[in-house]
Amino acid sequence: MGISQRNLVLIIRVKTLLVTADPVPAELYSYTEEPELSTNRRCFEEEFCPQGMGSVFSAPWHRAAPWPTHRSVPSAARGRQWPELDTAQQRAHVLRLLEGLEVVSRERRLRAARAILYLAQGEHLAQLCPRGVLGGPRAALADHIPPWASAGVFGDCESEGDVLHWSRHNSFLLYQLGTFSAFLELLSMEIDNSQACSSALRKPAISLADSTELRVLLSVMYLLVENIRVELETDPPEWKSCRETFRTELSFPVRSDEPFALLLFTMVTKFCSGHAPHFPMKKVLLLLWKVLLFTLGGFEALQTMKVRRREELGLPPLPEDSIQVMRSMRAASPPTCSIELAEQQQKRGHRSRRPLMKQDSLDIYNERDPFKNDEAGVDEEEGDEVDGGIEGELDLMERDALLPTIPAQRPPIERVSFPKGLPWAPKVRQKDIEHFLEASRNKFIGFTLGQDTETLIGLPRPIHESVKTLKQHKYVSISDVQIKNEEELEKCPMSLGEEEVQETPCEVLYRAMLYNLPQYMIALLKILLAAAPTSKAKTDSINILADVLPEEMPITVLQSMKLGIDVNRHKEIIVKSISALLLLLLKHFKLNHIYQFEYVSQHLVFANCIPLILKFFNQNIMSYITAKNSISILDYPHCTVHDLPELTAESLEAGDNNQFCWRNLFSCINLLRILNKLTKWKHSRTMMLVVFKSAPILKRALKVKQAMMQLYVLKLLKIQTKYLGRQWRKSNMKTMSAIYQKVRHRMNDDWAYGNDIDARPWDFQAEECTLRASIEAFNSRRYDKPQDSEFAPVDNCLQSVLGQRLELPEDFHYSYELWLEREVFSQPIRWEELLRYQ
């Protein structure tokens, strides 16, 4: 099968449910930041020279003082590169750089921070006093270079692997010496820098130069978090202990009352409020995502925690591993729209035996289906089976070699035998069994027994068999247990006593976010709206391009094309980071407690998250998935290792060699999963999907032949099929068949044949208010504990009260005599008051 832009096939098999992106931090840097890489290199070269030479490098090279003599250079470090230094020498140099962060001069602090950033980037095979120390040519410094320095020149790492290796090595070294804490203090200073905020507010246009200090600090912190977070089998034991210490430091704050993630959330809200328009939001969001991924854990860690939690609650194990099921799932061919079907029928030269069903106007895809091959001489159903059999052959981690050379001639078509059975085991809720028995008793007996599911007297034998089958597939979720426990705590607060709450990283984060959580969700959705490709520029919208636009706007066509690619790439990265961190929060909060998840999801719904995601997908989704908004030769670390060729308009238009944009596919899957989380088991929110006409929008997304994305699209279509009417189901039988094959079944769910349009009124307000009352009761009981509760017992025994041990401050014994004099001896004793109470 020939591969072209027109008949593209995305043959991807998902390795994990949440891919944490490539280990290469290329997305951290914009292409407009490329000149700053050489600035970081120059700052490191200045600081990497022997002691006693600081005065030389602090002055311009043409006014440089005489170079120190050969004796002033330590013999152990003379003429050696950074990797050749032993650990003690490397630590000494890092400590010297950290001392530079404590000086008063803002410029000198920035130079020291840039030198540390250069170390964290890993691109440093520099010898002492390298070529072009201050950026000038070596010939210009020839008169000032001492004999001992001529032995070494500045050299880059030999390959990208070397850069990543040394970046990881230096990140652990920097963290062990307290670099993250030092940069956290500098970040707090920059956030509270009112002078920078007011200066940015006065400017008509904010550029890259307004956020220089913040970008350097955030880049270093991102590299530390990302390099330390990733576990490798070859890590030494001290690195593993260092990783756990770092995770604890980020999860459970020691010096402050809030975790580090909350500081980043505060930056997001401050940016969206307009008080700090110069904040580099892309770096803030990427760092926030990685911090949540590090402290809370990815989806594989989440699956492990879920299994362990079910064991603690005494629940049966999960029926299957969703990650493993997803790995083996294959994509289906997209449903054909009426226009495309008519064109294919005209090519075949015969009319269809059945008339075409009229589709909704939004369901007509104006372009030819890129998955269809004109050379296919088989009919549609055969072609679908062949295409479905090709998917899943390549692993996700081999996506760099995604499409090998394929002969132009199409191989002979063979029918592929699909495995028997459905991929997911069916589930039944306790509520479903109760509803089934209630309907059966009303029909055969004439009365009900409430929630009793054991008494089957008077019911016919087939009903007994049905109940037995339903109980065999009964699934009790962790959320069901949590809701039941919460109801019992509300009914019996005195007898059940205090609830034991585990101090997990997720619990600490929720408690810190609780009172400002609505503002955090609104701010994230504002940025997501501004970064969406379907949103139009408005004068009152926030400016998310402050950290990508240069000081001087481009003057040539080539520069304009490069900036345009950079801006689109910038928006895609923001969408990716927001979608990933929102999904992480929702899943971890749901495992920690269902009402924490409901609180976050309800505020997302109130902030119009559902129409926002639908608006995102109301575009040519194939164009978005195959967009090439990247210049691979300018990506880090490629640009630091290889000589950059001259950029041309043709090379910019060609983009990279990938047949799809993994970043955009990742974002689409995350947004679909968020939409599923918000609407699952919520009738009123499902009706929002129907009212917003989401069915044709979601159906167009099925054109992307990727199993995971198709699964979540089909889930969203399944929950609303009973509200779309019989005619829609009749016109979309191929979609209905895909739902049956790929989505988990609920035994009593009549999704395929039921017409529930008027069965339940759409009372959005009542359903959401009931849920909100439960959430507020939970938050009030667990987090709003008054100091003097009316239920607290009172100790009336004088000896018992006097015998209690009180925790006194450490310095009390130094000043207790003064306290006695001031609080006891100098105060008159009113004996009549005491006698009165007797």
N, C-alpha and C positions, 0 to 999 in steps of 0.2 A: 504494500500500500504506500503510495507516494505521500510524502509529508510536505505540506505547503501551508501558507497562511489561511488558505480557503478551506482546506480539509484537515484542520488541526485536530489531533486526538491527544488529550491530556491523559497519558497512561501513568497514573500515579497511584501508588498504594500507600496509605497513611501508616506511618510507623508508630506514632503516638497520638493521643487525643489532643495534646497541646504541644505544638512544636515551639520551642523557645528561641527560634531564629538561629541564624548561623553563628558560630563562635567568633567569627571575624567581626569586630565592631565597626564595620564600614558605615552603617547607618547613623552612627554617632556624629559623623562629620558631614557638613555640607560641602559642596564643591567650591563655594565661595570662601571656605575656610582653608583652602589648600595653601595659600601663602603663609599662613600662620604655622604650618608644620616646619618650615625653614626657620621661622622666628624662635620656635621652641628649641630647635636644634642649636641655634646660635647662643641662646641663653644657657643651654647645658654645656656647651663648649667653654663659655666664659667661666662657669663655676667649676668645671672639671679640671682646671689647671691646678698646679701645686699651690700649697699655702705660701703666703707672702707675695702673691701676684694679683691680689684683688685690686690694688691701686692701678695696676696696668690696665685691667679690663674695665674698670669703671670710667676710664677716659676714652675718647675717640682714638682710633688707631693712629691717626696722623699726628696726634699730640701725646702719644704714649710715652710713659716714663721708660728709662732704660730697663731692660729685662734683668731679672735676678741672675745671679751667678749660678754656675752648675752646682755649687755646694748647697744652695738653698732648696734644691729639689730632693725629696726623700728618695733614697736609692731603691727602696722596695717598689715604688710606684712610677719610677722614671721610665717614660716612653712606653708604658703598657696600656693596653686597651681595657675597657670596663669588664668584659668577661674574664680577663686574665687576672684581675684583682681577686684576692681572697675575700672571704666573707667579712672579716674584721675591717678591711679597708673599704669595702662597699658600704658597710654600716656607718663607718666614720664619715664618709662623704654624704650619705643621706642625712645624718644628723646635722652636718654642716648646712645642708640645704634647708632643713627644718628650722634651724636658727634664723635663717634669712626670712622666714615667714613672720617672725616676731618683731621685726624692725618697724619703725614709725613710718618710713617712707612708703607710700603706696606703690610707687614705681618699682622699688627694690623688692617688695613683697610679690609683685606680679612676676618679676624676672625669676625669683626663686620658685614660684608656683609653676611657671612654664618649664623650668629645668626638671622639676619633679614630674610634670606631665610627659616630658620627653622620655624619662625613665620608664614611666608606666606604659608608654606606647611601645617600648621594646626595640626601637630602631636605633641602636647606639653601639656600634663597634667603633667607638671613638678613642683615639689615643690622646695622651696628654698634650695640651696646646696644639690642636689640630689646625689644618689648613683653613685659612680665612676665618680666624677667630672672631672677628667682629664683622663678618660679612664682606670684607674687602678682598680683593685678589691677593694671592700669595705673593706676587711680585711686589706689591705695594708694601708688604710687611717684611721684605727681604732684609732690610737693614736692621730690623728690630728682633729677628728671630735668633735665639741663642743656639749654639751648636747642639745642645742636648735635645732640643725640640725638633731638629730637622730629621730625626730618625723616624718619626711617625706622621702619618697624614690621617685625615678624617676618612673613614670608610663605612659604608652602609652594610647592613646585614646581607648575606649572600642570597637568601631566599625569604619568601613570606613565612615559611615555617620557622625560620630563625627569629623573625620579628615576634611572632606569636609566642614562641618559647620564652624569649627573654621578657616579654610583656608579662607573662604569667609568673615567671621567677621574680621579677622586680615587684610585682603587686604584693606577693606574700612578704617580701622584704620590707616594703614600705609600710604595710599594715602592722607588722611586728614592731616597728619603731614608732608607732603612734601617728602615722600620717593622716589616717582617716579622722581621728579626733581633732587634729590641728585644722584640717580643711573644713570640718563641721563648724568650728568656731568662726573661721573666716566666712563661711557661707551665711551664718547667722548675722554677721556684721554687714554683709552685702545686702541681705534681705531688709535689714533695718536702716539701710543707708538712705535717708530721706533726701539728701542732696542729689543722688543719682536719679531718684524717682521724680523729683521736681524738674530736674534738667530734661528728662525724657518727656515729661508732660508738656514742656514748653516748645519742644521741637515739632515742626510740621511733619517731618518724616523720620522715623526711627530706623537706624541701620545696624549693621553688624558691629560697628565700633562701640555702640552704647552698652553692649553686654559682654565686653571682653573678659572682665574679671570673673563674672558668673560662669561664662562658658568654660573657662580654664578650670575652675573649681569643680563644676559638675562633670567635666570630662574625666578628671582624675578619679573622682568618687565612682563614676560609672565603671571605669576600667577595673578599679579595685573590687567592686561588688561582682562584676561579671566574671573576672578571672578567678576569684576565690570561690565563687558559687559553684562552678563547674567541677565535678569530681572526676578524677582519672585514676585508673588502677595503679599507675606508677607514682602516685603522690606519696612522699615520705610521711611518716607518722606525725612529725611536727606540723606539717601542712594540714593534716586532717584535724588535729586538735585546734589549730588556728582557725580553721573553717567553722568549727562548732562555737568557738569563742566569739567570732565575728557575727554569726547568726544570732547568738544570745544577745550580743550588744545591740544589734539592730531591732530585735524583737522586744526585749525587756530593757527599757532605758534605765541607765544607772544614775546619770547626773541630772537629767531633767525628768519631768513628769509625763512626757509624751514620747512615743516611738518616733524613729526617724521618718517613717512614712508620713506621719502627720505633718511634719514640717514641709514636706513636698506638697501635700494637699493644700496647705496654707498658701504656698506660692501660687498654686493653680487658681485659688479663689481670689487672691490679691491681684493676679494678672487679669482675670475676667472682670473684676470690679472696676478696672481702669486706673487703679492707683499705682501700678507698676507695669506699664506697657512694654518695658524693655526686657522683661524676663524672657530667657530663651526657652520657650515652652517645649520644643521638641526634646531637648536634653532633659528637662525636668520630667516629662512624661516617660521617656525611656528609662531613666533612673528609677522612677517610682514603680514602673512595671517590674524591673529586675529586683528591686528590693522586696516587693510582694512575692515574687517568685522564689526568692531566696529564703525569706522568713516563713512564709506560709507553706511553700512546697508546690511543685508542679502537679500535673494530673496523675502521674504514676504514684507519687507520694500520697496524693489524695485518695487514690483507690486503695492503697495499703491502709491508710487511716480509717477508711470506711469499713473495710473487712474487720479490722481490729475493734472498731466501735460496735459493730453488730455482735461480735463475740462477747463483748462486755455486757451488752444488753440482753444476751441470751436469745438472739434472733437466729434463725437458720441462715446458712451461708447464701451468698448471691447465686442465682441460677446460672450465670455465666460471667466471664470477664469481658466487659464491654470493649476494652482495648484490643483484646485478641479477636473479638468478633469484627471489630472495625478493620483490623488488618487484613482479614480475609474477604472483606466485602468488595464486590466489583461494581463498577458504574454501569448504569443502563443508558441506552440510547435515548436522546431527548425526544419528547413528543413532537410530532410534525404539525405545523400550523397549516391552515387551510390554503393559503396562497402557495406555500412550498409544495403541498400535496398536489395542487392543480398543475404546477409546472412539471412535476415529475410524471404526472399522468399524460400530459401533452407530449413529453419526450418519448414515453413508451408507445404512444400512438393509439391508445384505446381509452375508452371512457370507463370510469369506475362503475361498478355494479350498484353501488349505493350512493345516494346524494350526499353532498358535503354538508356537515352540520355547521350552522353559523356560529362563529366565535365572537367573543366580546371584542370591541374595537381595540382595547389595550393589548389584546392577546396576539395581534398581528405583528409579526416580526418582519421589519422592512427589508432585512438583508437575507441573503441565502444562508441556509444552515451550513456553517463551516464543517460540520461533522459528516455531511453527506458526500459521497463520492459519485461523480457523474458516471464513472466507468462501471458502476455496480450493475450487473445484469441480472440481479436477483430481485425478488420482491422485498417489500419493506420489512416484513417480519423476519425473513432469513437474514437480511443485512443487520438487523438489530441483534440477533443472536450471535453473529460473528463478532460484531463490535464489542458486545458484552464479554465475549470470551478472551479478548485481547487484554482487557484491563487487569491490573494487578500483577503484571509480570515483572515490573521493575520496582525496586525498593525506593522508598523516599530518600534515603541517605545517598542514593546513587543518582540524584537528580542532575548532577553536573554532566553526567553522560546519559542524559535522559533519552535522547533520540539518536541512536547510532545510525550508521549508513544503512539504508534500506533499499533494496533493488526497486527499480521503477515498476517492474512487472508485478502485478498483484498475484499473490499465491492462490492456489486453488482453495475454494471455499469449502470448509467442512463444518458440519454442525457440532456445536459444543454441548456436551452433556452437563447440565448444571447439577450440583449436589442436591440430593433429595432432602426435603424438610426446609423449614424456615430458619433464618439465622438467629431469631430471638425466641426465647421461651415465653409463652403467654403468661400474663399476670392477672390476678384478680384481687381487688381490695375487699376488706371486710364490709365496707359500705355496699359494694356490689352484691355480695351474698345476701345482705339484709334486704336490699331492694327486690332481689329476685324472690325471696321467700315471702315478702310482703305482698307482691303481686300474685304469687301462687296461692297463698292463703285466702286472699280476697276472692279469687276465682273459684276455688274448690270448697272452702269452708265458710267464708263470709265474714271472718274477723281476723285480726292480726294479733301477734304476740310481742310486738315491739322489737327489741334487738336480739331476741332469742333465735339462735341459729341451730340449736340442737334438737328441738322438738319438731318431729316430722309426722306426728300422728294425724291421720285423716288425709294426707297427701298421696297421690298415686305413685306407683313404683318408678316411673320415669323421672318424676321430680326428685325422688331419693337419689337416683343415679346422677342427676344433674348437680345436685348439691354436693355429692361426693367428688365429682370432677372439679367443681369450683374450689372446694377446699384443698384439693391436691395442688392447685396452682395459686393458692392464696399467698400473697406477698405482703408482709408487714414492713414498712419502711421505718427508718430511724425517725423521720419526721412525725409519723403516726404516734410513736412512743413519746416523743417530746411534747406533742400537743395534748396527749392524754395526761402526762405528768403535770403539765401546766394547768389543766382543768382541775386536777385534784388539789394542787397547791392553792388555787383560787378558792376552792370550796372549804378546805380545812387548813388555814394558815397556822393555827395554833398547834394542832395535834401533829402535823407533819414537820413543823420546825423549819429551820433554815435550810435552804438548798445548798449543797456542796457544788461549787462552780470551779472547774479546773482552770488554772491560770495558764492557758495556752496562748501562743502568739496571736491567734485569731481573736480570742476573747479580749486580750489587751488592746488590740487594734480597734475592735468594735466599741469598746468602752471609751477609748480616746476620741473616736470619730462621732460618737452618738449625737452630741448636741449641735454639731455643725454639719451633720451628714447631708441634709437637704441642699445646703449650699455647695457641698463638694460635688454632688450628683449633677446639679444644674450647671456648674462650671464645666465639668467634663463634657456634658452634652452640648454646651455652647461652642466649645472648641471643636467637637466632632462635627457640628453643623457647619462651622466655618471651613473645615478641611474637606468636607464632602465634595465630590466632583460635580454633583448636581446642584449645589448651592450657588446662587448668584451673588456677586459682590455688592454689598450695601454699605452706605456711609456710616451707619450706626453699629455695624458688626465689629467684632474684635479683630485686631491685626495679628495674625499668627505668623507673619512673614518677617517679623522684626529681626530674627536671628538667621536670616538667609539673604536678605537684600544687602548688597555692598554699599559703601559710602558713595561711590561714583557709579551711576547707572551706565549700562553698556552703550557703546556708541557704534559698534559694528553689528552686522547681521549674525556673525558667528558668536559673538558674546551674548547677544540676545537669545539665540537658540540655547546656548549653554545655561543661561539663567532660567529660561523657561523650563528646561528639563529639571534643573535643581529645585525650582518652586514646586513642580508637580511631584517630584520625589519627596520633598519635604512634607507635603500634605499627605501622601500615602503613608509615610512613616508615622505621622501623628495619628492617623486613623488606625493603623496597626497597633500602636501602643495603647490607645484608649480602649479599643475593643478587647485587647488581651487582658488588661488590668480589671476591666469591668466584669469579664467572665470569671476571672480568678476570684474576685471578691464575692460574686454571687454563689459560686460553688463552695467556697470555704465557709461562708456564713451559713449556707444551708446545712452543711455537715455539723457545724458548731451548734447552731440552734435554728430551727425553722423560722422563728419569729424575727430573728436577725436578718435572715434572707428576705422575708416578707417586707420588712421595714425598708430595706434598700430597694427592692423591686417596686414597691408602691411609690416611692419618691421618683423612681425612674419613669413610671407610668404617668405620674402627675406632671412631670417635666416634658411630656410628649415624646418619650423615647420610641414608642411604637410607630407613630407616623414618621419620625425621623429616620428610622431604619428602613421603612418602606420607601421613603423618598430616596434613600441611598441606592436601593436596588431598582428604582424606576429609571434605569439608564440602559445603554447597550452594555450589558454585563460582560459579554465576550470581549468587547474592546477594552474594558477595564481589566479583565484577567490577563489579557495578552499585551497590556501596555508596556512599553520599553522606556521608562523614564529613569534610565541609569546610564552612566558612562563608566564602563568597567575599568578602563585604564586610569581613571581618577579615583577609584575606590581605594580606601585604606585597607591593607598595607601595600597594595600593588604599586601605588604611586611613590612609595618611599624606597622601593627596591629596584624597580625597572626604570630605564630611561623613557621619558614620556615622548611619544611621537607627536608630530604636529597635528592638532585637531582641525578637521575640515567639516563642512556642512554635511557631506555624505557620511562620514563616520559617526556624526552625532545622530543622523536620521536612522542609521542602521541599528544603533543600540548594541546590546549584547547578543550572544548566541542562544540564549534561553528561549524556548518556544512559549513560555508563559512567565508571568511575574508571580513568584512564590509569595511575595509580600502581600499582594492584593488578594490572592486566593486565601491566604491565612486570615486576612481581615474579613473577608466575606463569610467564611465559616464561623468566625467568632461572633459576628453580628447576628447570623442566623441562630446560633445557639443561645445568645442573649434573648432574642425574640421568643424562642421556645421556652426559656426559663420564665419569662414574664407572663406568658399566656397559658401555660400548662395548668389544667384543672380550674381555670378561671373563665366562667361563662361570659361575664361582661367584657373581658379583654378579648376573648375570641370573637365576640360580636363586633369589636372595634376593627378587627382584621376584615370582617365581612363588609362593614360600613365603608372602610377606606379602599375597598375593591383591591384587596391584596392578591387574590387568586391569579389574575393574569400576570401580575408583576412577578410573583413567585414562580409561575410556570415558565416564564422566560429564563429564570435562573437555572432551570433544569438543563439548559443547553450546555452548561459546563459539565463535561463528562468526568466528574470526580466523585467517587462514591460517598465520601463523607459529606460533601456539600449537598449532594442530591438527597441524602438521608434526612437532613434537617429541613430541607425544602419540603419534602414529602410529609414530614411530621406536621408542618404548619398547614399544609393542604388537607391533611386527614382530619384535623380537629374542626375544620369549617365546612367539610363536604356536605353534611346534613343540612346546612343552612343555605347552600348554593342552589338547591333545587334539582329536580330530576333531569331537566334538560341539560344542565351543566355536566352532570355525571354521565349522561348518555353521549355527550359530545367529547368527553375526555376519558374514554375507557382505557386508553393506554396509560394515562396517569394513574387511574384507579388500580390498574394491574400492578404498576410499580409500587404503589403504596402497600398493596397486599403482600408483595414479595419482600419488601425491605423494612417495613416499620413493624414494631412490636404490636401484637394483638391483645386487646382486652376482650375477654370472652363475652361479656354482656354488652359490649359497645356496638351498637347498630350504626356504625359510621357509613357504611356503603349503601344502605337502603332506606334508612330512616329519613323522614321529612320533619325536622324539628323546628321549622321556621316560626311557627306560632305556639309551640308547645310551652315555652317558657318566656315570660316577658323579659325584655332587656332592661333590667333595673340596675343600672350601673352604680348609682349612688348607694343603694341599700347594701349591695354586696361589698363594696369597698369600705363603707362605714362600719359594717360588722367586723371586717378584717382589721380595720384600723383600731377599733376598740380593743380587740385581743392583743394587738401589738403594743398599744399604750399601757395596757394592764401588765404585760410582761416587762416592759422597760421600767415602769414605775416600781414594780415589786423587786426587780433585781438591781436596779441602778439608782433609784431615788430613795435610798434608805435614810430616813430622818435620824438625827442624833438622839432625840428624846421621843422615842416611840411610846404610844399609849399602851402597847402590849409588852413593853419591857418590864421585867420584875424589879421590884424595889426592895433593897436590903434595909430593914429597920433596926437591926441589931447593932448597938454602938461598938461593942468589942469586935464584931466582925468587920465593921467599916474601918476601925482604927487598925485592925490587923492586916489590912490589905497592903500589898507591896505596890508602890507607885513607881513608874518609870520616870526617873529624873534625868535631866540633861547631863552630859559628861562634865561640863564646867560648873555644876552646881556646888560641888564640895569646895570650890575655890571661894565662892561668895555666899555660902550659907549663913555665916555670922552676920553679914550685912543684911541678908534677907530676914533673919530673925529679928534684928534690931528694927527694921523698917516695918515689917508686917505683924510682929507679935508684941515686942516689948513697948514700942512707941504707940500702940493702939490701946485706948482705954477699954477695960472690960466692963460691959454693962450687965451686972449681975441681975438686975431686975428683969431684964429681957429673958435671961435664962430661966429664972424662977417662974416667969409667966407661962412658959411653954411646958413646965412640969405639970 
